[in-house]
């Protein structure tokens, strides 16, 4: 299986909402003690963990599919899971979906164009900005201080879900791990 976390390369984008997928891959590489197998032809940071591969495309979001198709084809991988931010879900939401539309997400558009739409999506809700014209600055902005308090717990839960998914169906994983929004923060 190829597990892809979406984000943008570079220090300017670290810890931004759009890079939640990269944050997940970083945590998974630690948990799996994954080995770096990056090749310049992959256009991304690639790691091997048991029989699975972890990928952080380094192409910028709108060309993520270029990296995904290279790794998928090189290792002859059938199953793909993509972890991404989702504006249409409230902050802290966690949803699982097979196929479907891209919802305006440029990373998903690129992946759809390269490998089709039949892959599992782990959707991490980041909420919406107050004004529609602020979408770009919002997704490229950092989490609020309140959100940062919950971020580690949310990433840990999502990693647990992904590890569970490796041995179970998407439906089983979803019924156990899906959540509608951020639980109340502990004081």
Secondary structure as a PSIPRED ss2 file (coil, helix, strand):
# PSIPRED VFORMAT (PSIPRED V4.0)

   1 X C   1.000  0.000  0.000
   2 X E   0.000  0.000  1.000
   3 X E   0.000  0.000  1.000
   4 X E   0.000  0.000  1.000
   5 X E   0.000  0.000  1.000
   6 X C   1.000  0.000  0.000
   7 X C   1.000  0.000  0.000
   8 X C   1.000  0.000  0.000
   9 X C   1.000  0.000  0.000
  10 X C   1.000  0.000  0.000
  11 X H   0.000  1.000  0.000
  12 X H   0.000  1.000  0.000
  13 X H   0.000  1.000  0.000
  14 X C   1.000  0.000  0.000
  15 X C   1.000  0.000  0.000
  16 X E   0.000  0.000  1.000
  17 X H   0.000  1.000  0.000
  18 X H   0.000  1.000  0.000
  19 X H   0.000  1.000  0.000
  20 X H   0.000  1.000  0.000
  21 X H   0.000  1.000  0.000
  22 X H   0.000  1.000  0.000
  23 X H   0.000  1.000  0.000
  24 X H   0.000  1.000  0.000
  25 X H   0.000  1.000  0.000
  26 X H   0.000  1.000  0.000
  27 X H   0.000  1.000  0.000
  28 X H   0.000  1.000  0.000
  29 X H   0.000  1.000  0.000
  30 X H   0.000  1.000  0.000
  31 X H   0.000  1.000  0.000
  32 X H   0.000  1.000  0.000
  33 X C   1.000  0.000  0.000
  34 X C   1.000  0.000  0.000
  35 X E   0.000  0.000  1.000
  36 X E   0.000  0.000  1.000
  37 X C   1.000  0.000  0.000
  38 X C   1.000  0.000  0.000
  39 X C   1.000  0.000  0.000
  40 X H   0.000  1.000  0.000
  41 X H   0.000  1.000  0.000
  42 X H   0.000  1.000  0.000
  43 X C   1.000  0.000  0.000
  44 X E   0.000  0.000  1.000
  45 X E   0.000  0.000  1.000
  46 X E   0.000  0.000  1.000
  47 X E   0.000  0.000  1.000
  48 X E   0.000  0.000  1.000
  49 X E   0.000  0.000  1.000
  50 X C   1.000  0.000  0.000
  51 X C   1.000  0.000  0.000
  52 X E   0.000  0.000  1.000
  53 X E   0.000  0.000  1.000
  54 X E   0.000  0.000  1.000
  55 X E   0.000  0.000  1.000
  56 X E   0.000  0.000  1.000
  57 X E   0.000  0.000  1.000
  58 X C   1.000  0.000  0.000
  59 X C   1.000  0.000  0.000
  60 X C   1.000  0.000  0.000
  61 X H   0.000  1.000  0.000
  62 X H   0.000  1.000  0.000
  63 X H   0.000  1.000  0.000
  64 X H   0.000  1.000  0.000
  65 X H   0.000  1.000  0.000
  66 X H   0.000  1.000  0.000
  67 X H   0.000  1.000  0.000
  68 X H   0.000  1.000  0.000
  69 X H   0.000  1.000  0.000
  70 X H   0.000  1.000  0.000
  71 X H   0.000  1.000  0.000
  72 X H   0.000  1.000  0.000
  73 X H   0.000  1.000  0.000
  74 X H   0.000  1.000  0.000
  75 X C   1.000  0.000  0.000
  76 X C   1.000  0.000  0.000
  77 X C   1.000  0.000  0.000
  78 X C   1.000  0.000  0.000
  79 X C   1.000  0.000  0.000
  80 X E   0.000  0.000  1.000
  81 X E   0.000  0.000  1.000
  82 X E   0.000  0.000  1.000
  83 X E   0.000  0.000  1.000
  84 X E   0.000  0.000  1.000
  85 X E   0.000  0.000  1.000
  86 X E   0.000  0.000  1.000
  87 X C   1.000  0.000  0.000
  88 X C   1.000  0.000  0.000
  89 X C   1.000  0.000  0.000
  90 X C   1.000  0.000  0.000
  91 X C   1.000  0.000  0.000
  92 X C   1.000  0.000  0.000
  93 X C   1.000  0.000  0.000
  94 X E   0.000  0.000  1.000
  95 X E   0.000  0.000  1.000
  96 X E   0.000  0.000  1.000
  97 X E   0.000  0.000  1.000
  98 X E   0.000  0.000  1.000
  99 X C   1.000  0.000  0.000
 100 X C   1.000  0.000  0.000
 101 X C   1.000  0.000  0.000
 102 X C   1.000  0.000  0.000
 103 X C   1.000  0.000  0.000
 104 X C   1.000  0.000  0.000
 105 X C   1.000  0.000  0.000
 106 X H   0.000  1.000  0.000
 107 X H   0.000  1.000  0.000
 108 X H   0.000  1.000  0.000
 109 X H   0.000  1.000  0.000
 110 X H   0.000  1.000  0.000
 111 X H   0.000  1.000  0.000
 112 X H   0.000  1.000  0.000
 113 X H   0.000  1.000  0.000
 114 X H   0.000  1.000  0.000
 115 X H   0.000  1.000  0.000
 116 X C   1.000  0.000  0.000
 117 X C   1.000  0.000  0.000
 118 X C   1.000  0.000  0.000
 119 X C   1.000  0.000  0.000
 120 X E   0.000  0.000  1.000
 121 X E   0.000  0.000  1.000
 122 X E   0.000  0.000  1.000
 123 X E   0.000  0.000  1.000
 124 X E   0.000  0.000  1.000
 125 X E   0.000  0.000  1.000
 126 X C   1.000  0.000  0.000
 127 X C   1.000  0.000  0.000
 128 X C   1.000  0.000  0.000
 129 X C   1.000  0.000  0.000
 130 X C   1.000  0.000  0.000
 131 X C   1.000  0.000  0.000
 132 X H   0.000  1.000  0.000
 133 X H   0.000  1.000  0.000
 134 X H   0.000  1.000  0.000
 135 X H   0.000  1.000  0.000
 136 X H   0.000  1.000  0.000
 137 X H   0.000  1.000  0.000
 138 X H   0.000  1.000  0.000
 139 X H   0.000  1.000  0.000
 140 X C   1.000  0.000  0.000
 141 X C   1.000  0.000  0.000
 142 X E   0.000  0.000  1.000
 143 X C   1.000  0.000  0.000
 144 X C   1.000  0.000  0.000
 145 X H   0.000  1.000  0.000
 146 X H   0.000  1.000  0.000
 147 X H   0.000  1.000  0.000
 148 X H   0.000  1.000  0.000
 149 X H   0.000  1.000  0.000
 150 X H   0.000  1.000  0.000
 151 X H   0.000  1.000  0.000
 152 X H   0.000  1.000  0.000
 153 X H   0.000  1.000  0.000
 154 X H   0.000  1.000  0.000
 155 X H   0.000  1.000  0.000
 156 X H   0.000  1.000  0.000
 157 X H   0.000  1.000  0.000
 158 X H   0.000  1.000  0.000
 159 X H   0.000  1.000  0.000
 160 X H   0.000  1.000  0.000
 161 X H   0.000  1.000  0.000
 162 X H   0.000  1.000  0.000
 163 X H   0.000  1.000  0.000
 164 X H   0.000  1.000  0.000
 165 X H   0.000  1.000  0.000
 166 X C   1.000  0.000  0.000
 167 X C   1.000  0.000  0.000
 168 X C   1.000  0.000  0.000
 169 X C   1.000  0.000  0.000
 170 X H   0.000  1.000  0.000
 171 X H   0.000  1.000  0.000
 172 X H   0.000  1.000  0.000
 173 X H   0.000  1.000  0.000
 174 X H   0.000  1.000  0.000
 175 X H   0.000  1.000  0.000
 176 X H   0.000  1.000  0.000
 177 X H   0.000  1.000  0.000
 178 X C   1.000  0.000  0.000
 179 X E   0.000  0.000  1.000
 180 X C   1.000  0.000  0.000
 181 X C   1.000  0.000  0.000
 182 X C   1.000  0.000  0.000
 183 X C   1.000  0.000  0.000
 184 X C   1.000  0.000  0.000
 185 X C   1.000  0.000  0.000
 186 X C   1.000  0.000  0.000
 187 X C   1.000  0.000  0.000
